[in-house]
């Protein structure tokens, strides 16, 4: 989509309101993920949070350094992917 084709919702006309909508006012999804913990050879671990239908199509979601698999943007992506028939792991 080209920037010229973007049309914001009528009730979010400016960039500032569009930026503030997500963290302050949008309802945050809380998917029932299944956590799998993997031990690593160096004594550390990886926690994998799975969500979505059992399918061969899997999307790997990687959060940033200050995020987690419980970050609203990760959870929102997992819910959106599941609606499209994709399984995800974060």
Long-range contacts (C-beta under 8 A, 24 or more apart in sequence): 22-72, 22-73, 23-72, 28-72, 28-75, 28-76, 29-72, 29-75, 29-76, 29-78, 29-79, 30-75, 31-75, 31-78, 31-79, 31-82, 33-69, 33-78, 33-90, 48-89, 48-90, 49-78, 49-89, 49-90, 50-87, 50-88, 50-89, 51-78, 51-79, 51-81, 51-82, 51-87, 51-88, 51-89, 51-90, 52-78, 52-81, 52-82, 52-85, 52-86, 52-87, 52-88, 53-82, 53-85, 53-86, 53-87, 54-87, 55-85, 55-86, 55-87, 57-85, 57-86, 57-87, 58-86, 58-87, 58-88, 58-89, 59-86, 59-87, 59-88, 59-89, 60-88, 60-89, 60-90, 61-88, 61-89, 61-90, 62-90, 63-90
